[in-house]
Amino acid sequence: MSENCQKADNHADEKGSIIDEAENVPSFANLSPEDAQWLAQFPEARKLAVVRKNSANHYYTLLTLYFHLQVDYRLIPLLTLLYLFSFIDRANIGNANIEGLSETLNLSSTQFNIALSIFFVPYVLLEVPSNYLLNKFKRPSRYIGSIIVAWGIMTTMLGLVKNFGALVAVRFLLGIAEAGFFPGAVLIISKWYVRNETQTRIALFYTASALAGAFSGVLAFGIAKMNGVGNYEGWRWIFILEGIATVLAGFVTFFCLIDSPASSTKWLDADEIRFLELRQIAQNGNKAIETHKKGVDWKVLRSVILDWQIYLQALIYWSNTVPNNALKFTMPKIIKNMGYSSSNAQLLTIPAYFAGAISAYLSAILADKFTWRMPFIVVPQLLVVCAYGILFALASKIKENIPVCFFAVILACIGLYPINPGGNAWTVNNLGGSTKRAMGIAYMICLGNTGGIVGSYIFMDNESPRYPTGFGASLGFAAAGVGACIALELIYKAINAKREAMTEQEIRNRYTEEELNELGDRSPLFRYTL
């Protein structure tokens, strides 16, 4: 293999072998011979330094050291913190409700469900345009920071509403503000990491949704003690204080969120930037064509809407969003039905969420280690099926089966939280071209988040404590996700086998370089990640 590296200047047909050695990417990667050789010979120690080294040069001041920390330490902790705020601010209405929101505003069960679901209408509809817009920004940190400040203000306003109409209006505005964050964060990660690195990173910041469930319960428990301060009920202070914290986090984002390798000259040198950019091209099997149209690229949008794989990925996403969005709003009530007080029910949600966070991270490590997504999505889905099967069977006598039902709640979280990091990483891996990736990620998440609307309605107060609709629908969507995941794996394998039957020379004789680049993931040179 080293002999191939030495001859790369003179033999363009050997460049795939060079890249394969350098980056463990397919031999069809479309780099120039010069770029292929440069990437192959980029020192291993420096590869690690760019992504995960612990910079410790004694000549640097502490401030300079901060700017030279690895991508992982500069990007993932901040995204995790921001997603923590995002999840808390959309779900804290469940904590507020158990502390008296519905009683204060005289809400019926149907009105409360409307307040839950209205958030998802703009949240779903605006994800694609938001990600398309974000992809046009040279400094995504400015865009992300702005929407965080906006949703922090909306969260604070929830603490001031006086009636059902105001509650619905502010929840709608909150959905507008939050729509761009999650798909935007996944897009930013895809610009820094390659295929066998993405799921671990997505899982790290996605675990914030699990930690938010645990943290928000403790936070709500403490903040609710402020009941009566300033003549405000405790549930109002939950919104007000958590919203103010989010606004502050938004201002931090303007200055601390890293944008792209090309704009990171303060802490990456020219060679490190080149390395990060070349390995992105190498993994795609073709060079992404960057469009600079002022309007919408309708050709790319059409290819996204007609892409069959996105719809199977959305079904996988529903296996999480329907049961998970339902569970995060109703878990305190389910536990309260076991006979615990409201305050203790809030605290007893913590073990389930922590178990979910650990499960998501461990599954991601294994999936990236083996570069294989399917089994690390299917197994968690099967755990969700088992968990809701138990709850469906025993919830009618929940006080007589507290240990088993509480175990089922924890098992549900263990299964739910690895699904979306796996699905998002799988989607990122299998969309070619940055514009299509930006739109495709957002469109898949958009479709997937329609499950949040469904999840807002399936647990009805008049069915408590058995909740046959809620537990039954959650079980059904998880089972459907298993089928979609297995089908996607088999289809990817079949397409890869068909493409591998053609030699690279045959492909290049049939297509021009421009045509191959425009095809993106439909190119015969592209291989789907399983």
C-alpha positions in Angstrom: 0.0 0.0 0.0 2.9 2.4 0.8 4.2 1.7 -2.8 0.9 3.0 -4.2 1.3 6.2 -2.1 4.7 6.9 -3.6 3.4 6.6 -7.1 0.3 8.6 -6.7 1.7 11.6 -8.6 2.1 9.6 -11.7 -0.9 7.2 -11.5 -4.3 8.9 -11.1 -5.9 5.5 -11.3 -4.2 4.5 -8.0 -5.5 7.4 -6.0 -8.4 5.4 -4.5 -5.9 3.0 -2.9 -4.1 5.9 -1.4 -7.2 7.4 0.1 -8.3 4.1 1.3 -5.1 3.8 3.3 -5.3 7.4 4.5 -8.9 7.6 5.5 -10.5 4.2 5.2 -12.8 5.7 2.5 -13.9 4.0 -0.7 -11.5 3.7 -3.6 -13.9 5.8 -5.8 -13.1 9.0 -3.8 -12.7 11.7 -6.4 -9.6 13.6 -5.4 -6.9 14.8 -7.7 -3.7 12.7 -7.5 -1.9 15.6 -5.8 -4.6 15.9 -3.1 -4.8 12.1 -2.7 -1.1 11.9 -2.1 -1.1 14.8 0.3 -4.0 13.3 2.3 -2.3 9.9 2.4 0.9 11.5 3.7 -0.7 13.8 6.3 1.0 12.7 9.6 -1.2 10.4 11.7 -0.3 12.4 14.8 -1.6 15.5 13.2 -4.9 13.8 12.1 -5.5 13.0 15.7 -4.5 16.5 16.7 -7.1 18.1 14.4 -10.0 16.1 15.7 -9.2 15.1 19.3 -5.7 16.1 20.5 -5.2 17.6 23.9 -3.0 20.6 23.0 -0.4 21.2 25.7 2.3 23.5 24.3 4.0 25.1 27.2 4.6 28.3 25.1 0.9 29.0 24.8 -1.0 31.1 27.2 -4.3 29.7 28.6 -6.2 31.8 26.1 -4.2 30.6 23.2 -4.6 27.0 24.4 -8.4 27.6 24.4 -8.3 28.4 20.7 -6.2 25.3 19.9 -8.3 22.7 21.6 -9.6 20.0 19.3 -12.8 20.1 17.3 -14.5 17.8 19.8 -14.0 20.0 22.8 -14.9 23.2 20.9 -18.0 22.0 19.2 -19.8 19.1 21.0 -20.0 20.4 24.6 -21.6 23.7 23.3 -24.1 21.9 21.0 -24.9 19.6 23.9 -25.6 22.5 26.2 -27.7 24.3 23.6 -29.8 21.2 22.9 -30.2 20.8 26.6 -31.8 24.3 26.6 -33.8 23.5 23.5 -35.3 20.3 25.0 -36.0 21.9 28.3 -37.8 24.9 26.8 -40.1 22.8 24.6 -40.9 20.2 27.2 -41.0 22.2 30.4 -44.7 22.7 29.8 -45.1 19.2 31.1 -43.4 20.1 34.4 -45.4 23.4 34.6 -48.6 21.5 34.1 -48.0 19.1 37.0 -47.3 22.3 39.1 -50.7 23.8 38.3 -50.6 25.4 34.8 -53.9 23.9 33.6 -55.7 24.7 36.9 -54.5 28.4 36.8 -55.5 28.9 33.1 -58.7 26.7 33.4 -57.5 24.4 30.6 -59.4 21.3 29.6 -57.4 18.1 28.6 -58.0 18.9 24.9 -56.8 22.5 25.2 -53.6 21.4 26.9 -53.0 18.9 24.1 -53.6 21.6 21.6 -51.0 23.8 23.4 -48.5 20.8 23.2 -49.1 20.1 19.5 -49.2 23.6 18.1 -45.5 23.9 18.8 -44.8 21.3 16.1 -46.7 22.9 13.3 -44.1 25.7 12.6 -41.4 23.5 14.0 -42.0 20.9 11.2 -42.7 23.3 8.4 -39.7 25.6 8.8 -36.9 23.0 9.3 -36.1 22.7 5.6 -36.0 26.4 4.7 -34.1 27.1 7.9 -31.4 24.6 7.1 -31.2 25.8 3.5 -30.7 29.3 4.8 -28.2 28.2 7.4 -26.1 26.5 4.6 -25.8 29.9 2.9 -24.3 31.5 6.0 -20.5 31.9 6.2 -20.9 32.2 10.0 -23.6 29.8 11.2 -22.9 30.9 14.7 -24.7 34.2 14.0 -27.8 32.4 12.8 -27.9 29.8 15.5 -27.3 32.4 18.2 -30.1 34.6 16.9 -32.7 31.8 17.0 -31.6 30.7 20.5 -32.1 34.3 21.8 -35.5 34.3 20.1 -36.8 31.1 21.7 -35.4 32.1 25.1 -37.6 35.2 24.9 -40.6 33.1 23.9 -40.0 30.7 26.8 -39.9 33.6 29.2 -43.2 34.9 27.8 -44.8 31.6 28.6 -44.5 32.5 32.2 -46.6 35.6 31.6 -49.6 34.2 29.7 -53.1 34.7 31.2 -55.3 32.5 29.1 -55.5 29.6 26.6 -55.2 31.9 23.5 -52.0 33.5 24.7 -50.5 30.1 25.7 -51.2 28.7 22.2 -49.8 31.8 20.5 -46.6 31.8 22.4 -46.1 28.1 21.9 -46.5 28.6 18.2 -43.9 31.3 18.2 -41.6 29.1 20.2 -41.9 26.4 17.5 -40.9 29.0 14.9 -37.8 30.0 16.8 -36.7 26.4 17.7 -37.3 24.9 14.2 -33.8 25.6 12.9 -31.6 24.4 15.8 -31.6 20.6 15.7 -31.3 20.1 11.9 -28.8 23.0 11.9 -26.7 21.3 14.6 -26.6 18.0 12.6 -25.6 19.9 9.5 -22.8 21.6 11.4 -21.5 18.3 12.7 -21.6 16.9 9.1 -19.2 19.6 8.0 -16.6 18.6 10.6 -16.8 14.8 10.8 -16.8 11.9 8.4 -19.0 8.8 8.3 -17.5 6.7 11.1 -17.4 9.7 13.4 -20.8 11.2 13.1 -23.1 9.1 15.3 -20.9 9.3 18.4 -20.9 13.1 18.1 -24.6 13.4 17.3 -25.3 11.0 20.3 -23.2 13.1 22.6 -25.3 16.2 22.0 -28.5 14.3 21.6 -28.0 12.8 25.1 -28.8 16.3 26.2 -32.5 15.5 25.5 -32.3 12.7 28.0 -30.3 14.8 30.5 -32.8 17.6 30.0 -35.6 15.2 31.1 -33.7 14.4 34.3 -32.4 18.0 34.8 -35.7 19.7 34.1 -37.4 17.5 36.7 -35.0 18.6 39.4 -35.0 22.2 38.2 -38.8 22.3 38.1 -38.9 20.7 41.6 -36.6 23.5 42.9 -38.1 26.4 41.0 -41.7 25.5 42.0 -40.7 26.3 45.5 -40.8 30.0 44.4 -44.6 29.8 44.3 -45.9 33.1 45.4 -42.7 35.1 44.9 -43.6 38.3 43.1 -47.2 37.1 43.2 -46.4 34.5 40.5 -47.2 30.9 40.7 -44.4 28.4 40.8 -45.1 27.1 37.3 -44.6 30.7 35.9 -41.2 30.9 37.4 -40.2 27.7 35.7 -40.7 29.4 32.3 -39.3 32.7 33.3 -36.0 31.5 34.8 -35.4 28.8 32.2 -36.1 31.3 29.4 -33.6 33.9 30.8 -30.9 31.2 31.0 -31.5 30.4 27.3 -31.2 34.0 26.2 -27.8 34.1 27.9 -26.8 30.9 26.2 -27.7 32.4 22.8 -25.4 35.4 23.4 -22.6 33.0 24.3 -23.2 31.1 21.0 -22.4 34.2 18.9 -18.8 34.1 20.2 -18.1 30.4 21.0 -19.8 28.2 18.3 -17.2 27.2 15.6 -18.5 27.6 12.1 -16.5 25.7 9.5 -12.9 24.6 9.0 -12.3 27.4 6.4 -13.3 30.1 9.0 -11.3 28.6 11.9 -7.9 30.1 11.1 -7.5 31.3 14.7 -7.0 27.8 16.0 -6.3 25.6 12.9 -3.3 26.0 10.6 -3.6 25.8 6.8 -2.6 22.1 6.6 -5.2 21.2 9.2 -7.9 23.0 7.4 -6.9 21.4 4.1 -7.0 17.9 5.8 -10.5 18.5 7.1 -11.8 19.7 3.8 -10.2 16.9 1.7 -11.4 14.1 3.8 -15.0 15.4 3.3 -14.5 15.2 -0.5 -12.8 11.8 -0.2 -15.7 10.2 1.7 -18.4 11.3 -0.8 -17.0 9.6 -3.8 -17.4 12.8 -5.8 -16.8 16.5 -5.4 -19.8 18.4 -4.0 -21.0 21.1 -6.4 -21.5 24.2 -4.3 -24.3 26.3 -5.7 -24.4 30.0 -5.1 -27.9 30.8 -6.3 -29.7 33.6 -4.6 -33.0 31.8 -4.6 -33.9 28.2 -3.8 -32.2 25.5 -5.7 -35.3 23.8 -7.0 -33.4 21.0 -8.7 -31.8 19.9 -5.4 -35.1 20.3 -3.5 -36.9 18.1 -6.0 -34.2 15.4 -5.6 -34.7 15.5 -1.9 -38.5 15.3 -2.0 -38.3 12.3 -4.5 -35.5 10.5 -2.5 -37.0 7.2 -1.4 -34.5 6.7 1.5 -35.7 9.8 3.3 -39.2 8.4 3.8 -37.9 5.1 5.3 -35.6 7.2 7.6 -38.6 9.2 8.6 -40.5 6.1 9.6 -37.5 5.1 11.7 -37.6 8.6 13.2 -41.3 8.1 14.1 -40.4 5.0 16.1 -38.8 7.6 18.4 -40.7 10.8 18.1 -44.2 9.4 18.6 -43.5 7.5 21.9 -40.8 9.9 23.1 -42.7 13.1 22.6 -45.7 11.5 24.4 -43.5 10.1 27.2 -41.6 13.3 28.0 -45.0 15.1 28.6 -46.7 12.2 30.5 -43.9 10.4 32.4 -44.5 12.4 35.6 -48.2 11.5 35.4 -47.5 7.9 34.8 -45.2 7.8 37.8 -47.7 9.8 39.8 -50.3 7.1 39.0 -48.1 4.7 40.9 -49.0 6.6 44.0 -46.3 9.1 44.3 -46.7 12.9 45.0 -46.2 15.4 42.2 -42.8 16.4 43.5 -41.6 12.9 44.0 -42.9 12.0 40.5 -40.7 14.7 39.0 -37.6 13.4 40.8 -38.3 9.7 39.9 -38.1 10.6 36.2 -34.4 11.1 36.6 -33.2 7.5 36.6 -35.0 6.8 33.3 -33.5 9.8 31.5 -30.0 9.0 32.8 -30.4 5.4 31.5 -31.4 6.8 28.1 -28.4 9.1 27.9 -26.0 6.2 28.7 -27.7 3.9 26.2 -27.5 6.5 23.4 -23.8 7.1 23.9 -22.9 3.4 24.2 -24.9 2.5 21.1 -23.2 5.3 19.1 -19.7 4.2 20.1 -20.4 0.7 18.8 -22.1 1.9 15.6 -19.2 4.2 14.8 -16.7 1.5 15.7 -18.2 -1.0 13.3 -19.4 1.6 10.8 -22.8 -0.2 10.9 -26.0 1.6 11.8 -28.8 -0.9 11.4 -28.3 -3.3 14.4 -27.7 -0.3 16.8 -31.1 1.1 15.8 -33.1 -2.1 15.6 -32.1 -3.5 19.0 -33.2 -0.3 20.8 -36.4 -0.3 18.8 -37.1 -3.9 20.1 -36.5 -2.7 23.6 -39.2 0.0 23.1 -41.6 -2.7 21.8 -41.0 -4.7 25.0 -41.3 -1.7 27.3 -44.7 -0.6 25.9 -45.9 -4.2 25.7 -45.4 -4.4 29.5 -47.1 -1.1 30.1 -50.0 -1.9 27.8 -50.6 -5.1 29.7 -50.1 -3.9 33.3 -50.9 -0.2 33.4 -54.5 -0.8 34.4 -53.2 -2.2 37.7 -50.2 0.0 37.9 -50.2 0.4 41.7 -50.1 -3.4 42.1 -47.2 -3.7 39.6 -45.0 -0.7 40.5 -41.5 -2.4 40.2 -42.3 -3.9 36.8 -44.0 -0.8 35.4 -41.2 1.5 36.6 -38.7 -0.9 35.0 -40.7 -0.6 31.8 -40.5 3.2 31.9 -36.7 3.0 32.3 -36.5 0.3 29.5 -38.5 2.6 27.2 -35.9 5.4 27.7 -33.0 3.0 27.2 -34.5 2.0 23.8 -35.8 5.4 22.7 -32.7 7.6 23.0 -30.3 5.7 20.7 -32.7 5.7 17.8 -32.5 9.3 16.6 -28.7 9.6 16.8 -28.4 6.4 14.7 -31.1 7.6 12.2 -29.6 11.1 11.8 -26.1 9.7 11.3 -27.4 7.2 8.8 -29.1 10.0 6.8 -26.0 12.3 7.0 -23.8 9.4 5.7 -26.0 8.6 2.7 -26.8 12.1 1.3 -24.2 13.3 -1.3 -23.5 17.0 -1.8 -23.6 19.8 0.9 -26.8 21.4 -0.4 -28.7 18.2 -0.7 -27.4 17.1 2.7 -28.6 20.4 4.3 -32.0 20.1 2.7 -32.2 16.3 3.2 -31.3 16.3 6.9 -33.9 19.0 7.5 -36.6 17.3 5.4 -36.1 14.0 7.1 -36.3 15.6 10.5 -39.3 17.6 9.4 -41.2 14.5 8.4 -40.0 12.7 11.5 -41.1 15.5 13.8 -44.7 15.2 12.6 -44.6 12.3 15.0 -44.4 14.9 17.7 -47.9 16.1 16.8 -49.2 12.6 17.0 -47.4 12.0 20.3 -49.1 15.1 21.8 -52.6 13.5 21.5 -52.2 9.8 22.2 -52.1 10.0 26.0 -55.5 11.2 27.1 -56.5 12.0 30.7 -59.8 10.2 30.4 -57.8 6.9 29.7 -55.6 7.3 32.8 -54.0 5.1 34.2 -54.3 2.5 31.5 -53.6 4.8 28.5 -54.4 2.1 25.9 -54.2 4.5 23.0 -50.9 6.0 24.2 -49.1 2.7 25.0 -50.6 0.9 22.0 -49.7 3.6 19.5 -46.1 3.8 20.9 -45.7 0.0 20.6 -47.0 0.1 17.0 -44.8 2.9 15.8 -41.7 1.2 17.4 -42.6 -2.1 15.6 -43.0 -0.2 12.3 -39.6 1.3 12.7 -38.0 -2.1 13.0 -39.5 -3.1 9.7 -38.3 0.2 8.0 -34.8 -0.2 9.4 -34.4 -3.8 8.1 -35.9 -2.8 4.7 -33.5 0.1 4.4 -30.5 -2.1 5.1 -31.5 -4.6 2.5 -32.2 -2.0 -0.2 -28.8 -0.3 0.5 -27.0 -3.6 0.2 -28.8 -4.4 -3.1 -27.9 -1.0 -4.6 -24.3 -1.2 -3.4 -24.0 -4.7 -5.0 -25.3 -3.4 -8.3 -22.9 -0.5 -8.3 -19.9 -2.7 -7.4 -20.6 -4.9 -10.4 -19.4 -1.9 -12.6 -15.8 -1.0 -12.8 -14.7 2.5 -12.2 -13.5 2.7 -15.8 -16.9 1.5 -17.1 -18.6 4.2 -15.1 -16.3 7.0 -16.3 -16.8 5.9 -19.9 -20.5 6.3 -19.4 -20.6 9.5 -17.4 -18.7 12.8 -17.5 -17.1 14.1 -14.4 -19.7 16.8 -14.2 -22.5 14.3 -14.4 -21.0 12.1 -11.7 -20.7 15.2 -9.4 -24.3 16.3 -10.0 -25.6 12.8 -9.3 -24.4 13.0 -5.7 -25.5 9.9 -3.8 -27.1 8.6 -7.0 -23.7 8.3 -8.6 -22.5 4.7 -9.4 -19.3 5.7 -7.5 -21.2 6.4 -4.3 -21.6 3.6 -1.8 -24.3 3.7 0.9 -23.3 3.3 4.5 -25.0 0.3 6.1 
